[in-house]
Amino acid sequence: RILIQAAILFFLVFVSKLSINNLENELLNNLLKFNLINLFFTVFCLAILVNGSNFIDGLNGLLSGYYLLIICSIFYLSFTNDDLIFIFQNEIKLIFLALIIFFIFNLFGKVYLGDGGSYLIATFVGFYLINFVLINKHLDISPYYVASLLWYPAFENLFSIFRRVLKSNKVSSPDNKHLHQLIFLYLKSKNLIKLNYLNTFSSLVILMFNLPIFIFSSQNIIHSQKLLIMILIYIILYTLIYNFVSKNLKINK
């Protein structure tokens, strides 16, 4: 599956001439000037996003709700920044409407994205955001604005790889130790919410946790230092919450 994903992403990136040209670091930017390095790096970033998005698609409404937040951030910018150029406006509106309808039914467990759906939405939004920064380069939009929107699925993937390597587990092997799964089990152990609503409630907790970084990022699209600090804060919070929940689950067992 990974090889097929990589092949498809390589083809899409190559044909569309998509590229990440600016990381606001001279050394890294010089490396990205080499077409082959740029190609591999762009594909790597998209692959991390796509697989991470598939990882978090384990609770009702989590993935669809997260990408709704991303699109809401784009819409917010379209209303507050007249100088910004927006591409595929009709397509993004259609996806937004489709996601709202899907999100409502998904919250009640009536429909599911599945692997194909999570791959598709992640790929489209990833391509859209990279192009969005490229087209608006005259406004110096920070690349870390995009990183702040996509931090959760991307870090979920990277953290899972790091966690499995540390425990000498196969990186490609699935497990049930992702953050959203542990939060679900932790809330279940506390008997705070009826089991019928626990899946949806867990998703809403995680979405509310991510809401502040979306609001902050949407208001600081050109301030890389602020965005990096916010991303770092969320990574630290993620790690602390993960350790807290996992330790408490072990104690309860």
ZADO-1210 file (C-alpha; in nm, 4 decimals, padded with zeros to 6 digits):
<atoms>
<atom x="00.0000" y="00.0000" z="00.0000" code="ARG" pos="1"/>
<atom x="00.2826" y="00.2403" z="00.0879" code="ILE" pos="2"/>
<atom x="00.4517" y="00.1773" z="-00.2475" code="LEU" pos="3"/>
<atom x="00.1263" y="00.2397" z="-00.4344" code="ILE" pos="4"/>
<atom x="00.0691" y="00.5608" z="-00.2388" code="GLN" pos="5"/>
<atom x="00.4212" y="00.6804" z="-00.3105" code="ALA" pos="6"/>
<atom x="00.3878" y="00.6033" z="-00.6816" code="ALA" pos="7"/>
<atom x="00.0570" y="00.7899" z="-00.7097" code="ILE" pos="8"/>
<atom x="00.1875" y="01.0903" z="-00.5129" code="LEU" pos="9"/>
<atom x="00.5072" y="01.1027" z="-00.7207" code="PHE" pos="10"/>
<atom x="00.2977" y="01.1021" z="-01.0372" code="PHE" pos="11"/>
<atom x="00.0583" y="01.3724" z="-00.9126" code="LEU" pos="12"/>
<atom x="00.3349" y="01.5979" z="-00.7812" code="VAL" pos="13"/>
<atom x="00.5458" y="01.5564" z="-01.0949" code="PHE" pos="14"/>
<atom x="00.2596" y="01.6155" z="-01.3387" code="VAL" pos="15"/>
<atom x="00.1192" y="01.9144" z="-01.1480" code="SER" pos="16"/>
<atom x="00.4692" y="02.0554" z="-01.0873" code="LYS" pos="17"/>
<atom x="00.3794" y="02.1011" z="-00.7227" code="LEU" pos="18"/>
<atom x="00.6661" y="02.2120" z="-00.5018" code="SER" pos="19"/>
<atom x="00.7467" y="02.3402" z="-00.1546" code="ILE" pos="20"/>
<atom x="00.9967" y="02.6174" z="-00.2169" code="ASN" pos="21"/>
<atom x="01.0210" y="02.8042" z="00.1096" code="ASN" pos="22"/>
<atom x="01.0840" y="02.6843" z="00.4637" code="LEU" pos="23"/>
<atom x="01.2262" y="03.0218" z="00.5708" code="GLU" pos="24"/>
<atom x="01.5683" y="02.8713" z="00.6283" code="ASN" pos="25"/>
<atom x="01.8528" y="02.9517" z="00.3890" code="GLU" pos="26"/>
<atom x="02.0150" y="02.6081" z="00.3993" code="LEU" pos="27"/>
<atom x="01.6863" y="02.4220" z="00.3510" code="LEU" pos="28"/>
<atom x="01.5707" y="02.6604" z="00.0801" code="ASN" pos="29"/>
<atom x="01.8962" y="02.6069" z="-00.1111" code="ASN" pos="30"/>
<atom x="01.8429" y="02.2301" z="-00.0927" code="LEU" pos="31"/>
<atom x="01.4876" y="02.2686" z="-00.2203" code="LEU" pos="32"/>
<atom x="01.6195" y="02.4422" z="-00.5313" code="LYS" pos="33"/>
<atom x="01.7325" y="02.0986" z="-00.6552" code="PHE" pos="34"/>
<atom x="01.4338" y="01.9556" z="-00.8400" code="ASN" pos="35"/>
<atom x="01.4862" y="01.5966" z="-00.7305" code="LEU" pos="36"/>
<atom x="01.5228" y="01.6892" z="-00.3632" code="ILE" pos="37"/>
<atom x="01.2175" y="01.9119" z="-00.3870" code="ASN" pos="38"/>
<atom x="01.0179" y="01.6340" z="-00.5506" code="LEU" pos="39"/>
<atom x="01.1058" y="01.3808" z="-00.2802" code="PHE" pos="40"/>
<atom x="01.0463" y="01.6287" z="00.0009" code="PHE" pos="41"/>
<atom x="00.7057" y="01.7352" z="-00.1313" code="THR" pos="42"/>
<atom x="00.5993" y="01.3729" z="-00.1769" code="VAL" pos="43"/>
<atom x="00.7281" y="01.2891" z="00.1720" code="PHE" pos="44"/>
<atom x="00.5220" y="01.5700" z="00.3282" code="CYS" pos="45"/>
<atom x="00.2092" y="01.4633" z="00.1431" code="LEU" pos="46"/>
<atom x="00.2636" y="01.0969" z="00.2329" code="ALA" pos="47"/>
<atom x="00.2972" y="01.1868" z="00.6016" code="ILE" pos="48"/>
<atom x="-00.0254" y="01.3877" z="00.5808" code="LEU" pos="49"/>
<atom x="-00.2194" y="01.1224" z="00.3895" code="VAL" pos="50"/>
<atom x="-00.1245" y="00.8368" z="00.6188" code="ASN" pos="51"/>
<atom x="-00.1676" y="01.0471" z="00.9307" code="GLY" pos="52"/>
<atom x="-00.5154" y="01.1425" z="00.8169" code="SER" pos="53"/>
<atom x="-00.5979" y="00.7762" z="00.7759" code="ASN" pos="54"/>
<atom x="-00.4678" y="00.7137" z="01.1298" code="PHE" pos="55"/>
<atom x="-00.7036" y="00.9649" z="01.2911" code="ILE" pos="56"/>
<atom x="-01.0047" y="00.8315" z="01.1018" code="ASP" pos="57"/>
<atom x="-01.0914" y="00.6074" z="01.3944" code="GLY" pos="58"/>
<atom x="-01.3649" y="00.8041" z="01.5683" code="LEU" pos="59"/>
<atom x="-01.6949" y="00.9294" z="01.4339" code="ASN" pos="60"/>
<atom x="-01.6545" y="01.2781" z="01.2923" code="GLY" pos="61"/>
<atom x="-01.2892" y="01.3251" z="01.3812" code="LEU" pos="62"/>
<atom x="-01.1300" y="01.3324" z="01.0367" code="LEU" pos="63"/>
<atom x="-01.4207" y="01.4992" z="00.8584" code="SER" pos="64"/>
<atom x="-01.4520" y="01.7536" z="01.1409" code="GLY" pos="65"/>
<atom x="-01.0808" y="01.8285" z="01.1318" code="TYR" pos="66"/>
<atom x="-01.0827" y="01.9000" z="00.7607" code="TYR" pos="67"/>
<atom x="-01.3941" y="02.1121" z="00.8039" code="LEU" pos="68"/>
<atom x="-01.1893" y="02.3270" z="01.0431" code="LEU" pos="69"/>
<atom x="-00.9175" y="02.3584" z="00.7782" code="ILE" pos="70"/>
<atom x="-01.1639" y="02.4702" z="00.5135" code="ILE" pos="71"/>
<atom x="-01.3241" y="02.7121" z="00.7612" code="CYS" pos="72"/>
<atom x="-00.9808" y="02.8685" z="00.8091" code="SER" pos="73"/>
<atom x="-00.9520" y="02.9161" z="00.4318" code="ILE" pos="74"/>
<atom x="-01.2989" y="03.0724" z="00.4187" code="PHE" pos="75"/>
<atom x="-01.2105" y="03.3030" z="00.7066" code="TYR" pos="76"/>
<atom x="-00.9085" y="03.4288" z="00.5127" code="LEU" pos="77"/>
<atom x="-01.1206" y="03.4825" z="00.2024" code="SER" pos="78"/>
<atom x="-01.3520" y="03.7118" z="00.3995" code="PHE" pos="79"/>
<atom x="-01.0824" y="03.9041" z="00.5839" code="THR" pos="80"/>
<atom x="-00.8050" y="03.9414" z="00.3232" code="ASN" pos="81"/>
<atom x="-00.8972" y="04.1027" z="-00.0074" code="ASP" pos="82"/>
<atom x="-00.5436" y="04.0708" z="-00.1442" code="ASP" pos="83"/>
<atom x="-00.5380" y="03.6912" z="-00.1250" code="LEU" pos="84"/>
<atom x="-00.5843" y="03.4827" z="-00.4383" code="ILE" pos="85"/>
<atom x="-00.8035" y="03.1750" z="-00.3995" code="PHE" pos="86"/>
<atom x="-00.8001" y="02.8806" z="-00.6366" code="ILE" pos="87"/>
<atom x="-01.0631" y="02.6124" z="-00.7031" code="PHE" pos="88"/>
<atom x="-01.3239" y="02.8204" z="-00.5208" code="GLN" pos="89"/>
<atom x="-01.6196" y="02.6217" z="-00.6527" code="ASN" pos="90"/>
<atom x="-01.4516" y="02.2902" z="-00.5761" code="GLU" pos="91"/>
<atom x="-01.3620" y="02.3868" z="-00.2197" code="ILE" pos="92"/>
<atom x="-01.7188" y="02.5075" z="-00.1598" code="LYS" pos="93"/>
<atom x="-01.8588" y="02.1787" z="-00.2875" code="LEU" pos="94"/>
<atom x="-01.6217" y="01.9812" z="-00.0670" code="ILE" pos="95"/>
<atom x="-01.7195" y="02.1989" z="00.2294" code="PHE" pos="96"/>
<atom x="-02.0908" y="02.1326" z="00.1765" code="LEU" pos="97"/>
<atom x="-02.0293" y="01.7627" z="00.1220" code="ALA" pos="98"/>
<atom x="-01.8179" y="01.7426" z="00.4375" code="LEU" pos="99"/>
<atom x="-02.0841" y="01.9164" z="00.6473" code="ILE" pos="100"/>
<atom x="-02.3477" y="01.6657" z="00.5371" code="ILE" pos="101"/>
<atom x="-02.1053" y="01.3777" z="00.5798" code="PHE" pos="102"/>
<atom x="-01.9905" y="01.5065" z="00.9216" code="PHE" pos="103"/>
<atom x="-02.3466" y="01.5092" z="01.0582" code="ILE" pos="104"/>
<atom x="-02.4159" y="01.1525" z="00.9489" code="PHE" pos="105"/>
<atom x="-02.0656" y="01.0409" z="01.0459" code="ASN" pos="106"/>
<atom x="-02.1153" y="01.1697" z="01.4020" code="LEU" pos="107"/>
<atom x="-02.4024" y="00.9243" z="01.4401" code="PHE" pos="108"/>
<atom x="-02.2075" y="00.6398" z="01.2812" code="GLY" pos="109"/>
<atom x="-02.4270" y="00.6222" z="00.9703" code="LYS" pos="110"/>
<atom x="-02.1499" y="00.6704" z="00.7119" code="VAL" pos="111"/>
<atom x="-01.7716" y="00.6341" z="00.7121" code="TYR" pos="112"/>
<atom x="-01.4880" y="00.7752" z="00.5028" code="LEU" pos="113"/>
<atom x="-01.2774" y="00.4608" z="00.4948" code="GLY" pos="114"/>
<atom x="-00.9222" y="00.4449" z="00.3613" code="ASP" pos="115"/>
<atom x="-01.0116" y="00.5773" z="00.0169" code="GLY" pos="116"/>
<atom x="-01.2078" y="00.8717" z="00.1525" code="GLY" pos="117"/>
<atom x="-00.9379" y="00.9741" z="00.4008" code="SER" pos="118"/>
<atom x="-00.6663" y="00.9474" z="00.1337" code="TYR" pos="119"/>
<atom x="-00.8711" y="01.1520" z="-00.1120" code="LEU" pos="120"/>
<atom x="-00.9600" y="01.4404" z="00.1186" code="ILE" pos="121"/>
<atom x="-00.6062" y="01.4597" z="00.2613" code="ALA" pos="122"/>
<atom x="-00.4482" y="01.4624" z="-00.0855" code="THR" pos="123"/>
<atom x="-00.6808" y="01.7297" z="-00.2186" code="PHE" pos="124"/>
<atom x="-00.6423" y="01.9591" z="00.0833" code="VAL" pos="125"/>
<atom x="-00.2653" y="01.9053" z="00.0918" code="GLY" pos="126"/>
<atom x="-00.2336" y="02.0013" z="-00.2746" code="PHE" pos="127"/>
<atom x="-00.4693" y="02.2938" z="-00.2259" code="TYR" pos="128"/>
<atom x="-00.2780" y="02.4432" z="00.0676" code="LEU" pos="129"/>
<atom x="00.0637" y="02.4105" z="-00.0968" code="ILE" pos="130"/>
<atom x="-00.0706" y="02.5789" z="-00.4106" code="ASN" pos="131"/>
<atom x="-00.2399" y="02.8425" z="-00.1980" code="PHE" pos="132"/>
<atom x="00.0944" y="02.9478" z="-00.0493" code="VAL" pos="133"/>
<atom x="00.2660" y="02.9416" z="-00.3900" code="LEU" pos="134"/>
<atom x="00.0017" y="03.1537" z="-00.5601" code="ILE" pos="135"/>
<atom x="00.0060" y="03.4087" z="-00.2782" code="ASN" pos="136"/>
<atom x="00.3843" y="03.4308" z="-00.2455" code="LYS" pos="137"/>
<atom x="00.3589" y="03.8059" z="-00.3035" code="HIS" pos="138"/>
<atom x="00.2009" y="03.8312" z="00.0432" code="LEU" pos="139"/>
<atom x="00.4687" y="03.6233" z="00.2170" code="ASP" pos="140"/>
<atom x="00.2274" y="03.3741" z="00.3701" code="ILE" pos="141"/>
<atom x="00.4263" y="03.1615" z="00.6091" code="SER" pos="142"/>
<atom x="00.4679" y="02.7942" z="00.5163" code="PRO" pos="143"/>
<atom x="00.4080" y="02.7293" z="00.8848" code="TYR" pos="144"/>
<atom x="00.0515" y="02.8493" z="00.8459" code="TYR" pos="145"/>
<atom x="-00.0058" y="02.5321" z="00.6447" code="VAL" pos="146"/>
<atom x="00.1960" y="02.3285" z="00.8951" code="ALA" pos="147"/>
<atom x="-00.0178" y="02.4595" z="01.1809" code="SER" pos="148"/>
<atom x="-00.3367" y="02.3507" z="01.0030" code="LEU" pos="149"/>
<atom x="-00.2031" y="02.0040" z="00.9269" code="LEU" pos="150"/>
<atom x="00.0028" y="01.9482" z="01.2419" code="TRP" pos="151"/>
<atom x="-00.2269" y="01.6908" z="01.4042" code="TYR" pos="152"/>
<atom x="-00.2507" y="01.4204" z="01.1347" code="PRO" pos="153"/>
<atom x="00.1124" y="01.4786" z="01.0361" code="ALA" pos="154"/>
<atom x="00.2432" y="01.4567" z="01.3916" code="PHE" pos="155"/>
<atom x="00.0179" y="01.1592" z="01.4662" code="GLU" pos="156"/>
<atom x="00.1943" y="00.9737" z="01.1864" code="ASN" pos="157"/>
<atom x="00.5465" y="01.0804" z="01.2845" code="LEU" pos="158"/>
<atom x="00.4814" y="01.0120" z="01.6529" code="PHE" pos="159"/>
<atom x="00.3420" y="00.6665" z="01.5727" code="SER" pos="160"/>
<atom x="00.6517" y="00.5799" z="01.3684" code="ILE" pos="161"/>
<atom x="00.8815" y="00.7049" z="01.6448" code="PHE" pos="162"/>
<atom x="00.6804" y="00.5159" z="01.9102" code="ARG" pos="163"/>
<atom x="00.6940" y="00.1890" z="01.7171" code="ARG" pos="164"/>
<atom x="01.0662" y="00.2199" z="01.6457" code="VAL" pos="165"/>
<atom x="01.1369" y="00.2767" z="02.0158" code="LEU" pos="166"/>
<atom x="00.9393" y="-00.0354" z="02.1044" code="LYS" pos="167"/>
<atom x="01.0960" y="-00.2368" z="01.8208" code="SER" pos="168"/>
<atom x="00.7586" y="-00.2866" z="01.6555" code="ASN" pos="169"/>
<atom x="00.7060" y="-00.2963" z="01.2814" code="LYS" pos="170"/>
<atom x="00.6450" y="00.0546" z="01.1532" code="VAL" pos="171"/>
<atom x="00.3928" y="-00.0736" z="00.8987" code="SER" pos="172"/>
<atom x="00.1949" y="-00.2787" z="01.1518" code="SER" pos="173"/>
<atom x="-00.1347" y="-00.1221" z="01.2679" code="PRO" pos="174"/>
<atom x="-00.2101" y="-00.0796" z="01.6365" code="ASP" pos="175"/>
<atom x="-00.4733" y="00.0724" z="01.8645" code="ASN" pos="176"/>
<atom x="-00.2442" y="00.3092" z="02.0519" code="LYS" pos="177"/>
<atom x="-00.3114" y="00.6320" z="01.8674" code="HIS" pos="178"/>
<atom x="-00.4051" y="00.9313" z="02.0792" code="LEU" pos="179"/>
<atom x="-00.7715" y="00.9360" z="01.9813" code="HIS" pos="180"/>
<atom x="-00.8041" y="00.5658" z="02.0686" code="GLN" pos="181"/>
<atom x="-00.6417" y="00.6162" z="02.4083" code="LEU" pos="182"/>
<atom x="-00.8636" y="00.9154" z="02.4832" code="ILE" pos="183"/>
<atom x="-01.1672" y="00.7051" z="02.3946" code="PHE" pos="184"/>
<atom x="-01.0528" y="00.4257" z="02.6273" code="LEU" pos="185"/>
<atom x="-00.9655" y="00.6723" z="02.9037" code="TYR" pos="186"/>
<atom x="-01.3067" y="00.8393" z="02.8924" code="LEU" pos="187"/>
<atom x="-01.4674" y="00.4975" z="02.8779" code="LYS" pos="188"/>
<atom x="-01.2828" y="00.3939" z="03.1952" code="SER" pos="189"/>
<atom x="-01.4197" y="00.7018" z="03.3755" code="LYS" pos="190"/>
<atom x="-01.7823" y="00.6208" z="03.2876" code="ASN" pos="191"/>
<atom x="-01.8558" y="00.9903" z="03.2354" code="LEU" pos="192"/>
<atom x="-02.0453" y="00.9478" z="02.9105" code="ILE" pos="193"/>
<atom x="-02.2879" y="00.6829" z="02.7959" code="LYS" pos="194"/>
<atom x="-02.1134" y="00.4316" z="02.5727" code="LEU" pos="195"/>
<atom x="-02.3489" y="00.5097" z="02.2816" code="ASN" pos="196"/>
<atom x="-02.2231" y="00.8695" z="02.2716" code="TYR" pos="197"/>
<atom x="-01.8642" y="00.8124" z="02.3781" code="LEU" pos="198"/>
<atom x="-01.7194" y="00.7729" z="02.0281" code="ASN" pos="199"/>
<atom x="-01.8679" y="01.1017" z="01.9096" code="THR" pos="200"/>
<atom x="-01.7860" y="01.2815" z="02.2361" code="PHE" pos="201"/>
<atom x="-01.4208" y="01.1766" z="02.2104" code="SER" pos="202"/>
<atom x="-01.4035" y="01.3230" z="01.8596" code="SER" pos="203"/>
<atom x="-01.5548" y="01.6518" z="01.9725" code="LEU" pos="204"/>
<atom x="-01.3050" y="01.6749" z="02.2600" code="VAL" pos="205"/>
<atom x="-01.0126" y="01.6409" z="02.0159" code="ILE" pos="206"/>
<atom x="-01.1659" y="01.8886" z="01.7695" code="LEU" pos="207"/>
<atom x="-01.2168" y="02.1436" z="02.0482" code="MET" pos="208"/>
<atom x="-00.8585" y="02.0853" z="02.1556" code="PHE" pos="209"/>
<atom x="-00.7435" y="02.1785" z="01.8034" code="ASN" pos="210"/>
<atom x="-00.9748" y="02.4763" z="01.7595" code="LEU" pos="211"/>
<atom x="-00.7441" y="02.7363" z="01.9275" code="PRO" pos="212"/>
<atom x="-00.4521" y="02.6655" z="01.6925" code="ILE" pos="213"/>
<atom x="-00.6825" y="02.7116" z="01.3926" code="PHE" pos="214"/>
<atom x="-00.8067" y="03.0448" z="01.5228" code="ILE" pos="215"/>
<atom x="-00.4553" y="03.1605" z="01.6099" code="PHE" pos="216"/>
<atom x="-00.3075" y="03.0486" z="01.2774" code="SER" pos="217"/>
<atom x="-00.5806" y="03.2151" z="01.0742" code="SER" pos="218"/>
<atom x="-00.4962" y="03.5466" z="01.2401" code="GLN" pos="219"/>
<atom x="-00.1179" y="03.5115" z="01.2046" code="ASN" pos="220"/>
<atom x="-00.0662" y="03.3786" z="00.8533" code="ILE" pos="221"/>
<atom x="00.2570" y="03.5742" z="00.7960" code="ILE" pos="222"/>
<atom x="00.4116" y="03.5415" z="01.1427" code="HIS" pos="223"/>
<atom x="00.6319" y="03.2334" z="01.1192" code="SER" pos="224"/>
<atom x="00.7856" y="03.2648" z="01.4639" code="GLN" pos="225"/>
<atom x="00.4470" y="03.2818" z="01.6337" code="LYS" pos="226"/>
<atom x="00.3195" y="02.9907" z="01.4275" code="LEU" pos="227"/>
<atom x="00.6225" y="02.7775" z="01.5093" code="LEU" pos="228"/>
<atom x="00.5822" y="02.8502" z="01.8795" code="ILE" pos="229"/>
<atom x="00.2153" y="02.7521" z="01.8633" code="MET" pos="230"/>
<atom x="00.2967" y="02.4291" z="01.6785" code="ILE" pos="231"/>
<atom x="00.5626" y="02.3489" z="01.9379" code="LEU" pos="232"/>
<atom x="00.3151" y="02.4141" z="02.2206" code="ILE" pos="233"/>
<atom x="00.0655" y="02.1744" z="02.0638" code="TYR" pos="234"/>
<atom x="00.3301" y="01.9073" z="02.0110" code="ILE" pos="235"/>
<atom x="00.4272" y="01.9345" z="02.3780" code="ILE" pos="236"/>
<atom x="00.0613" y="01.9214" z="02.4827" code="LEU" pos="237"/>
<atom x="00.0039" y="01.6188" z="02.2605" code="TYR" pos="238"/>
<atom x="00.2986" y="01.4379" z="02.4184" code="THR" pos="239"/>
<atom x="00.1927" y="01.5251" z="02.7735" code="LEU" pos="240"/>
<atom x="-00.1671" y="01.4179" z="02.7140" code="ILE" pos="241"/>
<atom x="-00.0537" y="01.0962" z="02.5471" code="TYR" pos="242"/>
<atom x="00.1743" y="01.0061" z="02.8380" code="ASN" pos="243"/>
<atom x="-00.0912" y="01.0960" z="03.0953" code="PHE" pos="244"/>
<atom x="-00.3653" y="00.8931" z="02.9290" code="VAL" pos="245"/>
<atom x="-00.1465" y="00.5915" z="02.8552" code="SER" pos="246"/>
<atom x="-00.0125" y="00.5794" z="03.2132" code="LYS" pos="247"/>
<atom x="-00.3610" y="00.6030" z="03.3606" code="ASN" pos="248"/>
<atom x="-00.4862" y="00.3269" z="03.1357" code="LEU" pos="249"/>
<atom x="-00.2010" y="00.1053" z="03.2545" code="LYS" pos="250"/>
<atom x="-00.2872" y="00.1853" z="03.6155" code="ILE" pos="251"/>
<atom x="-00.6530" y="00.1028" z="03.5542" code="ASN" pos="252"/>
<atom x="-00.5542" y="-00.2288" z="03.3997" code="LYS" pos="253"/>
</atoms>
